[in-house]
Amino acid sequence: MLTIEPSKGVVLNTVKAEKNKDNPMAWRKKIFRIIENITVEPIVGAYIMPSVLSNLATQNLNLEKACRVNMNYNEEICDALTRRETANYTLEEETIQRMVAHMVAWKTVIQSVFPCLLILFWGSWSDRHHRRKPCILIPIVGEFLATVGLMLCVFFENTPMEAAGLSEAIFPALTGGWFVMLMGVFSYIADITTEEERTLRIGILNVCFSVGVPIGTALSGVLLKKIGFYGVFSISATLYMISLLYGFLFLPEPRTKCKSSAEKEKKKNLLTDFFDKNHVLETFQVAFKKGVNKRRKRVILLMVVVMVVIGPIYGEMNVMYLFTRYRFNWSEVEYSIFNTFAVVTSLIGVLFCVGILSHKLKLDDALVGVISSTSKILSGFVYAFATVSWHMYVGAVVEIFNGTSFIAMRSMATKLVSKDELGKVNSLFGVAEALMPVVYAPMYSTLYAITLKVFPGAFFVLGGAITILAVIIFLWMYNFQRQQLRQCSDNQQTDKTFPVMNGNNSNENNNTIEVIAFVSEVKGGLNGNVHNVFQDGLEHGLTNKAFEPDVMNLNKIEHNTYL
């Protein structure tokens, strides 16, 4: 019998690997290597947490200003409303809630319009000059100034509610806000990592997002109760300062690309170079150009999915606290507990959909989107007709799969374009997302103010009705992909039956590759544009490595603002 013995080198490597498993020094080296590779992660953590932490305090400050300054109610009424003793002051509570709802409408427009315009110019400028730190740090300056402005509004007690709203909106809007900051962070990671490292690094960033939001939400109500407005805003400002100092002192700028002499001769001044409309036009031209398999139609439909999936999230975000305060008489602590439960439940649903439905059962992305959107529709009716507090928790459980609809949409969108177009299409989807608060926040705030006495949960029904369109689009996408898959399979069988007469197998191989590529498009893993580390870890396992350049473009990932 023929036996094959392992070579000496293989044996030695195996022995070394076994020794390294139990070698403490090997683990220390790994830990030191992880520490050395830390770059933007602390900045992300110190940016996400204070943003979420101060959100509840800001909403309560607006209610306080509306009561004490704008409506000029006496201290007895306002103190009772603050303590949630609203039995004898129902009319006053309704009045200040309507006032705050109208203020939130125009405030959200300011917070969204400017970042929507700036993100296109920021992305193009950052690409041309290969500079990422300004995109990361300047939005943090805006958040810090907004927090200082809110502290001044607390100090000057007679300032109206509108002053607090402007302080909260104008500084982040002019500096780009979340959209520009996240674009800069992921562009930075793309610059400093290899293709093999990138999935892990993006996953670590998503851990910061996923963990920072529930922590900030859970602490917001408790801290506001214990240390008040000054305490919460001071903690937020301190975290922003730590983030800025770390960025200035310890975050190196990625090495700039060498410019050709022709580029140097054509150098423009800063403003002309930054606000170059030609780069914006390129984005729209590439995204909407015609292609095979109804490419343009599918891109447009997926942009509609963005509008009907992300929009209700922004709309509900502006009035959810007001709704629970009015319907269930919830305090800040009760609301923060529910919000934390909802976030954790959604995270579990995302892990299940990606880990079980997509990875194990190989469920199509479009079907995952159908399940997610259906979950959102059903939960909307549970929330709308909730009469006691525990009904809200039931709604959060019903909504468990809602977080995966946007992931499915992003996965499908990146498989429609080539690697050279991925960044431009991602930038356009970022604009669509940034525009949604402009549309939905005023819509939801106005609807809530109108239906407050009759049916305060009407905005949940509106969100469910809008999401029905996403279900229809996902079903159409699934049916179209199945038809294309069957057509490609039939073509493959035809090629095998009638081979090329010259004996050259190159055409047959090319047809096989095309079929594999299409199968990868239909049933491939979720790409790197996802919301948590579990999805990012799975992407390497699900995506065909032969086609990874079509999914992960080293030069264009900087436009990804959805992670």
NUKE-752415 format. One line per 3 residues: number of its first residue (from 1); for each residue x, y, z of C-alpha. Coordinates in steps of 0.2 Angstrom, whole numbers. Last residue first. Layout:
<recs>
NUM	X:Y:Z | ... $
</recs>
This chain:
<recs>
563	-112:255:43 | -122:265:31 | -110:279:26 $
560	-100:270:13 | -92:283:2 | -75:279:8 $
557	-77:261:1 | -72:268:-16 | -53:265:-17 $
554	-52:248:-10 | -67:241:-18 | -76:227:-9 $
551	-90:219:-18 | -84:217:-36 | -66:215:-30 $
548	-72:200:-20 | -77:190:-36 | -65:176:-35 $
545	-67:176:-16 | -85:170:-18 | -94:178:-4 $
542	-102:168:10 | -87:165:22 | -79:182:20 $
539	-96:190:23 | -100:181:39 | -88:191:49 $
536	-96:207:44 | -113:201:48 | -108:196:65 $
533	-99:213:68 | -114:223:66 | -123:235:54 $
530	-118:230:37 | -109:237:22 | -96:223:21 $
527	-106:212:10 | -120:200:14 | -117:183:8 $
524	-120:177:-10 | -137:170:-15 | -142:180:-30 $
521	-126:189:-34 | -115:174:-30 | -127:163:-41 $
518	-124:176:-55 | -106:175:-53 | -106:156:-54 $
515	-117:157:-69 | -105:169:-78 | -90:158:-73 $
512	-98:143:-81 | -101:153:-97 | -83:158:-97 $
509	-77:140:-95 | -88:135:-109 | -81:149:-120 $
506	-63:144:-115 | -66:126:-119 | -57:126:-136 $
503	-62:110:-146 | -65:120:-162 | -83:113:-162 $
500	-89:123:-147 | -100:113:-136 | -118:110:-140 $
497	-126:100:-125 | -114:109:-112 | -118:126:-119 $
494	-137:122:-119 | -136:117:-100 | -127:133:-96 $
491	-140:143:-105 | -154:134:-95 | -145:138:-79 $
488	-144:156:-84 | -162:157:-88 | -167:149:-71 $
485	-156:161:-62 | -163:176:-71 | -181:170:-67 $
482	-176:168:-49 | -169:185:-48 | -184:193:-55 $
479	-196:184:-43 | -185:189:-28 | -184:207:-34 $
476	-203:208:-36 | -205:201:-19 | -193:214:-12 $
473	-202:228:-21 | -219:223:-14 | -213:221:4 $
470	-205:238:3 | -221:246:-3 | -230:238:12 $
467	-218:249:23 | -228:264:20 | -243:256:27 $
464	-234:251:43 | -226:268:45 | -244:277:43 $
461	-251:265:56 | -237:269:68 | -240:288:65 $
458	-258:285:71 | -253:281:88 | -260:297:96 $
455	-278:293:90 | -290:307:94 | -282:319:106 $
452	-265:318:98 | -271:316:80 | -265:333:74 $
449	-249:335:84 | -244:317:79 | -248:320:61 $
446	-237:336:61 | -223:327:70 | -224:312:58 $
443	-224:322:42 | -211:335:48 | -199:321:53 $
440	-203:310:37 | -197:322:23 | -182:331:30 $
437	-177:315:40 | -177:305:24 | -165:316:15 $
434	-149:309:23 | -154:292:18 | -156:297:0 $
431	-139:306:1 | -131:290:8 | -139:280:-6 $
428	-130:292:-19 | -114:290:-10 | -115:271:-10 $
425	-119:272:-29 | -103:282:-32 | -92:271:-21 $
422	-98:255:-30 | -96:261:-47 | -78:256:-50 $
419	-81:239:-42 | -95:235:-54 | -114:238:-49 $
416	-129:227:-45 | -121:217:-32 | -119:232:-20 $
413	-137:236:-21 | -143:218:-15 | -132:218:0 $
410	-137:236:4 | -156:231:3 | -153:215:14 $
407	-145:226:27 | -159:239:27 | -172:225:29 $
404	-161:217:43 | -166:229:58 | -185:225:57 $
401	-182:207:62 | -187:209:81 | -202:220:77 $
398	-214:208:85 | -203:207:101 | -203:226:102 $
395	-222:227:100 | -224:215:114 | -213:227:124 $
392	-225:241:120 | -240:230:125 | -232:229:142 $
389	-236:247:145 | -254:247:143 | -266:253:129 $
386	-256:248:114 | -266:251:98 | -253:260:88 $
383	-238:250:95 | -246:233:90 | -251:240:73 $
380	-233:246:69 | -226:229:75 | -235:220:61 $
377	-229:231:48 | -211:231:55 | -211:212:55 $
374	-217:211:37 | -203:222:32 | -190:211:40 $
371	-198:195:33 | -199:203:15 | -181:209:17 $
368	-175:191:21 | -184:186:6 | -175:198:-5 $
365	-158:193:2 | -161:175:-3 | -161:161:11 $
362	-145:151:12 | -152:141:26 | -136:142:36 $
359	-129:159:31 | -145:169:27 | -158:162:38 $
356	-147:156:52 | -133:168:55 | -140:183:45 $
353	-158:182:51 | -153:176:69 | -140:189:72 $
350	-152:203:65 | -166:197:77 | -154:197:92 $
347	-149:215:88 | -167:220:87 | -171:213:104 $
344	-156:222:111 | -162:239:103 | -180:236:109 $
341	-175:232:127 | -163:247:128 | -178:258:122 $
338	-189:251:135 | -177:254:149 | -174:272:142 $
335	-193:275:142 | -195:270:160 | -181:280:166 $
332	-186:296:157 | -204:294:165 | -218:286:156 $
329	-236:293:157 | -243:278:147 | -251:287:132 $
326	-243:305:134 | -225:300:139 | -225:285:128 $
323	-230:296:113 | -219:310:117 | -204:298:118 $
320	-209:290:101 | -211:307:92 | -194:311:84 $
317	-188:293:83 | -204:288:74 | -200:299:59 $
314	-182:294:58 | -187:275:58 | -202:278:46 $
311	-189:285:33 | -177:271:34 | -188:258:27 $
308	-199:268:14 | -185:279:8 | -172:266:7 $
305	-184:254:-2 | -186:268:-15 | -168:268:-17 $
302	-169:249:-20 | -182:252:-34 | -170:265:-42 $
299	-156:253:-42 | -167:239:-49 | -173:250:-63 $
296	-156:255:-68 | -149:237:-69 | -164:230:-79 $
293	-154:214:-81 | -140:222:-91 | -136:241:-89 $
290	-143:258:-91 | -135:273:-81 | -143:279:-66 $
287	-129:277:-53 | -115:282:-65 | -123:299:-70 $
284	-129:303:-52 | -111:301:-45 | -103:310:-60 $
281	-114:325:-57 | -107:327:-40 | -89:326:-46 $
278	-93:339:-58 | -100:351:-45 | -84:355:-37 $
275	-87:363:-20 | -71:357:-12 | -59:362:-26 $
272	-67:379:-28 | -67:382:-9 | -49:377:-7 $
269	-41:385:-21 | -38:375:-37 | -22:365:-42 $
266	-21:363:-61 | -2:364:-61 | -1:351:-47 $
263	-12:339:-56 | -2:340:-72 | 14:337:-61 $
260	7:321:-55 | 1:320:-37 | 8:307:-25 $
257	-5:300:-14 | -7:305:4 | -1:294:18 $
254	-16:291:30 | -17:304:43 | -11:298:60 $
251	-23:297:75 | -14:300:91 | -14:319:95 $
248	-27:327:85 | -39:312:85 | -36:308:104 $
245	-39:326:108 | -55:327:98 | -62:311:106 $
242	-58:316:123 | -66:333:120 | -82:324:114 $
239	-82:313:129 | -81:329:140 | -95:337:131 $
236	-106:322:134 | -102:321:152 | -105:340:155 $
233	-122:338:145 | -128:324:157 | -122:333:173 $
230	-129:350:168 | -146:343:163 | -149:333:179 $
227	-137:323:190 | -148:309:196 | -164:309:185 $
224	-154:313:170 | -141:300:174 | -155:286:175 $
221	-163:291:159 | -148:292:149 | -139:277:156 $
218	-149:264:146 | -149:273:130 | -130:277:131 $
215	-127:258:134 | -139:253:121 | -131:264:108 $
212	-113:261:112 | -114:242:110 | -120:241:92 $
209	-110:256:86 | -93:250:95 | -96:232:89 $
206	-99:239:71 | -81:247:72 | -74:230:77 $
203	-83:222:62 | -75:235:51 | -58:230:57 $
200	-62:211:55 | -68:213:37 | -54:225:33 $
197	-39:213:38 | -39:202:23 | -41:216:10 $
194	-27:226:18 | -30:240:30 | -25:258:32 $
191	-35:266:18 | -51:256:20 | -51:260:38 $
188	-50:279:35 | -64:278:22 | -74:269:36 $
185	-71:283:48 | -73:297:36 | -90:291:30 $
182	-96:289:48 | -91:307:52 | -100:314:36 $
179	-116:306:40 | -116:308:58 | -116:327:57 $
176	-109:337:42 | -101:352:51 | -115:364:46 $
173	-128:352:52 | -119:348:68 | -119:367:73 $
170	-136:371:67 | -147:358:75 | -145:357:94 $
167	-142:376:96 | -156:380:85 | -168:369:95 $
164	-162:376:112 | -165:393:105 | -182:388:99 $
161	-187:382:116 | -186:400:123 | -171:407:133 $
158	-177:413:150 | -167:401:160 | -150:406:154 $
155	-140:392:162 | -150:378:154 | -149:387:137 $
152	-130:389:140 | -129:370:143 | -138:367:126 $
149	-125:378:117 | -111:369:125 | -118:353:118 $
146	-121:360:101 | -103:366:101 | -97:348:105 $
143	-107:341:92 | -100:353:79 | -82:349:84 $
140	-86:331:82 | -92:334:64 | -75:342:61 $
137	-65:327:68 | -69:313:56 | -71:321:39 $
134	-55:332:44 | -46:316:48 | -49:308:31 $
131	-37:316:19 | -34:306:2 | -34:323:-7 $
128	-45:317:-21 | -55:305:-11 | -58:317:3 $
125	-64:330:-8 | -76:318:-17 | -83:312:-1 $
122	-84:329:7 | -93:336:-8 | -107:323:-8 $
119	-108:323:11 | -111:342:11 | -127:342:2 $
116	-136:329:13 | -127:335:28 | -135:353:26 $
113	-152:346:23 | -153:334:37 | -151:344:54 $
110	-160:359:47 | -175:349:42 | -174:340:59 $
107	-176:357:68 | -191:361:57 | -201:346:62 $
104	-194:345:80 | -201:363:83 | -219:357:78 $
101	-218:342:90 | -212:353:104 | -227:364:102 $
98	-239:350:101 | -231:342:116 | -233:359:126 $
95	-251:360:122 | -255:342:126 | -247:342:143 $
92	-256:358:147 | -273:350:143 | -269:335:153 $
89	-265:345:169 | -275:337:183 | -269:319:180 $
86	-252:324:174 | -241:320:188 | -226:315:177 $
83	-214:322:190 | -209:335:176 | -228:338:173 $
80	-230:342:191 | -215:354:191 | -222:363:176 $
77	-239:365:184 | -233:371:201 | -219:382:193 $
74	-232:393:184 | -235:391:165 | -226:404:154 $
71	-231:395:138 | -215:399:129 | -204:400:145 $
68	-209:388:158 | -219:374:148 | -210:375:131 $
65	-193:377:140 | -196:362:150 | -202:351:135 $
62	-187:356:125 | -175:352:140 | -184:335:141 $
59	-180:331:123 | -162:337:125 | -160:326:141 $
56	-166:311:131 | -154:314:117 | -139:317:128 $
53	-134:299:131 | -136:294:112 | -124:308:106 $
50	-113:305:121 | -111:286:117 | -109:287:98 $
47	-94:300:98 | -83:293:112 | -85:275:105 $
44	-81:281:87 | -66:290:92 | -60:276:102 $
41	-61:264:87 | -52:276:75 | -35:269:77 $
38	-32:253:87 | -19:243:77 | -5:244:91 $
35	-18:238:104 | -22:223:93 | -4:219:90 $
32	0:220:109 | -14:208:112 | -8:196:99 $
29	10:197:106 | 3:194:123 | -6:178:116 $
26	10:172:109 | 20:175:125 | 7:165:135 $
23	12:149:124 | -2:136:126 | -8:137:108 $
20	9:143:102 | 16:125:106 | 3:117:95 $
17	7:129:81 | 26:126:83 | 23:107:82 $
14	12:108:66 | 25:119:58 | 39:107:62 $
11	28:92:55 | 25:102:39 | 43:106:37 $
8	48:88:39 | 37:83:25 | 21:73:29 $
5	22:54:25 | 12:47:10 | 8:29:10 $
2	6:17:-4 | 0:0:0 $
</recs>
